[in-house]
């Protein structure tokens, strides 16, 4: 458990400044990491936790209630959630840990982000600079930002520098079957 908390803590520097507000989506929250600890540490932000599996979404909903957090939980596939007009271009930060391959994760996150928003994605140990090609990210209105290093995690920041085209995300399964990069 301590490892999971330390990993979640590594996302804190990428969140909006304290007191500035903002909407943060934990896309593919699984058992609630990093979203639940982050929501505990930063209650000034609006939190949305999304997972496709009923069992996990049910667990996270119960944890939100038990912890007394002000967070919304959605049982939804990432691409379905990203296509929901209630969230399109309105999110400040998307956090993800073990969500999907780079091109797929970027395609799921980009439609959610406002211009100036960012996605923060956990990288595998050792990382690979070629995982985030500039031309592929540009198709989504994104560019590669800084890499954040912490003792328990390496995080890649992707910056939303232009509006994500309306054709994204593609239909369910399309991004995984035919990734942009």
C-alpha positions as CSV (number, residue, x, y, z in Angstrom):
1,X,0.0,0.0,0.0
2,X,2.8,2.4,0.8
3,X,4.2,1.9,-2.7
4,X,0.9,2.8,-4.2
5,X,0.7,6.0,-2.1
6,X,4.2,7.0,-3.0
7,X,3.4,6.4,-6.7
8,X,0.3,8.5,-6.4
9,X,2.2,11.3,-4.7
10,X,4.5,11.6,-7.7
11,X,1.6,13.1,-9.7
12,X,1.1,16.0,-7.3
13,X,3.6,18.4,-9.0
14,X,1.6,18.1,-12.3
15,X,-1.7,19.2,-10.8
16,X,-3.1,22.7,-10.9
17,X,-1.7,25.1,-8.4
18,X,-3.2,24.9,-4.9
19,X,-6.4,27.0,-4.7
20,X,-6.7,27.5,-8.5
21,X,-9.4,24.9,-8.9
22,X,-9.7,22.6,-11.9
23,X,-11.1,19.3,-13.1
24,X,-8.9,16.2,-12.9
25,X,-9.9,12.8,-14.5
26,X,-8.3,9.6,-13.4
27,X,-8.9,7.6,-16.6
28,X,-8.8,3.8,-16.0
29,X,-8.7,4.3,-12.2
30,X,-8.8,0.6,-11.5
31,X,-8.7,0.2,-7.7
32,X,-8.5,4.0,-7.3
33,X,-4.8,4.7,-7.8
34,X,-3.7,7.4,-8.3
35,X,-7.1,9.1,-8.1
36,X,-8.3,8.3,-4.6
37,X,-5.1,9.4,-2.8
38,X,-4.8,12.5,-5.0
39,X,-8.5,13.4,-4.2
40,X,-7.7,13.1,-0.5
41,X,-4.6,15.3,-0.8
42,X,-6.2,17.9,-3.2
43,X,-9.9,18.3,-2.2
44,X,-9.8,21.8,-3.8
45,X,-10.0,20.1,-7.3
46,X,-13.0,18.5,-8.9
47,X,-12.3,14.7,-9.2
48,X,-13.7,12.3,-11.8
49,X,-12.7,8.6,-11.6
50,X,-13.4,6.4,-14.6
51,X,-13.1,2.7,-15.0
52,X,-14.8,0.2,-17.5
53,X,-15.2,-2.6,-15.0
54,X,-18.3,-2.6,-12.9
55,X,-16.6,-4.3,-9.9
56,X,-13.8,-1.7,-9.8
57,X,-16.2,1.3,-10.3
58,X,-18.4,-0.1,-7.5
59,X,-15.3,-0.4,-5.2
60,X,-14.1,3.1,-6.0
61,X,-17.7,4.5,-5.5
62,X,-17.7,2.8,-2.0
63,X,-14.2,4.2,-1.2
64,X,-15.2,7.7,-2.2
65,X,-18.2,7.5,0.2
66,X,-16.2,5.9,3.0
67,X,-13.5,8.6,2.6
68,X,-16.1,11.4,2.4
69,X,-14.6,12.6,-0.9
70,X,-16.3,14.9,-3.3
71,X,-15.6,12.9,-6.5
72,X,-17.7,11.5,-9.3
73,X,-17.2,7.9,-10.4
74,X,-18.2,6.6,-13.8
75,X,-18.3,3.0,-15.0
76,X,-17.4,3.6,-18.6
77,X,-14.9,2.7,-21.3
78,X,-12.3,5.4,-21.7
79,X,-13.2,6.1,-25.3
80,X,-17.0,6.3,-24.5
81,X,-16.3,8.7,-21.6
82,X,-14.0,10.8,-23.8
83,X,-16.8,11.1,-26.4
84,X,-19.3,12.4,-23.9
85,X,-20.0,16.1,-24.7
86,X,-20.3,16.9,-21.0
87,X,-16.5,16.4,-20.7
88,X,-15.2,17.3,-24.1
89,X,-12.5,20.0,-23.9
90,X,-13.3,20.8,-20.3
91,X,-10.7,18.9,-18.2
92,X,-7.5,20.4,-16.8
93,X,-5.6,17.3,-16.1
94,X,-6.0,13.6,-17.1
95,X,-4.0,11.2,-15.0
96,X,-3.4,7.6,-16.0
97,X,-1.6,4.6,-14.7
98,X,-1.5,1.4,-16.7
99,X,-4.3,2.6,-19.0
100,X,-3.2,1.5,-22.5
101,X,-0.4,1.7,-25.1
102,X,0.8,5.3,-25.6
103,X,-1.1,6.1,-28.8
104,X,-4.3,4.7,-27.3
105,X,-3.9,6.5,-24.0
106,X,-3.2,9.8,-25.8
107,X,-6.3,9.3,-28.0
108,X,-8.5,8.7,-25.0
109,X,-7.2,11.7,-23.1
110,X,-6.9,14.4,-25.8
111,X,-10.7,14.9,-26.4
112,X,-11.2,15.6,-22.7
113,X,-8.6,18.3,-22.3
114,X,-9.0,22.0,-22.7
115,X,-6.2,23.8,-24.5
116,X,-3.5,24.3,-21.9
117,X,-4.5,21.1,-20.2
118,X,-2.2,18.1,-19.7
119,X,-2.2,14.4,-19.5
120,X,0.2,12.7,-16.9
121,X,0.9,9.1,-17.7
122,X,3.0,6.6,-15.7
123,X,5.9,5.3,-17.8
124,X,7.3,1.8,-17.6
125,X,10.7,1.4,-15.8
126,X,13.5,2.7,-17.9
127,X,11.1,4.5,-20.2
128,X,11.5,4.9,-24.0
129,X,11.7,8.4,-25.6
130,X,10.3,7.0,-28.8
131,X,7.0,6.1,-27.2
132,X,5.6,9.6,-27.8
133,X,6.4,10.7,-31.4
134,X,5.8,14.4,-32.1
135,X,3.9,13.8,-35.3
136,X,1.5,11.3,-33.7
137,X,0.8,13.6,-30.8
138,X,0.2,16.5,-33.1
139,X,-2.7,14.7,-34.7
140,X,-4.4,15.0,-31.3
141,X,-3.4,18.6,-30.7
142,X,-0.8,17.4,-28.2
143,X,2.9,17.7,-27.7
144,X,5.4,16.0,-25.4
145,X,6.0,17.9,-22.2
146,X,8.5,17.3,-19.4
147,X,9.2,14.0,-17.8
148,X,8.7,13.9,-14.0
149,X,11.0,11.7,-12.0
150,X,10.2,10.5,-8.5
151,X,11.7,7.6,-6.5
152,X,8.7,5.4,-7.2
153,X,7.6,6.6,-10.7
154,X,8.5,8.2,-13.9
155,X,5.7,10.2,-15.4
156,X,5.4,11.6,-19.0
157,X,3.5,14.9,-19.3
158,X,1.6,15.5,-22.6
159,X,0.5,19.1,-23.2
160,X,-2.7,19.9,-25.0
161,X,-1.6,22.8,-27.3
162,X,-4.4,22.7,-29.8
163,X,-8.0,21.5,-29.8
164,X,-8.3,17.8,-30.4
165,X,-10.1,17.2,-33.7
166,X,-13.8,16.1,-33.3
167,X,-13.1,12.7,-35.0
168,X,-11.4,11.6,-31.8
169,X,-11.8,9.4,-29.9
170,X,-12.7,6.8,-32.6
171,X,-15.4,4.2,-32.0
172,X,-14.9,1.6,-29.3
173,X,-11.8,-0.6,-29.9
174,X,-10.6,1.4,-33.0
175,X,-7.6,3.1,-31.2
176,X,-6.3,-0.2,-29.9
177,X,-6.8,-2.0,-33.2
178,X,-5.3,0.8,-35.3
179,X,-3.2,3.1,-33.2
180,X,-2.2,6.5,-34.5
181,X,1.5,5.9,-33.8
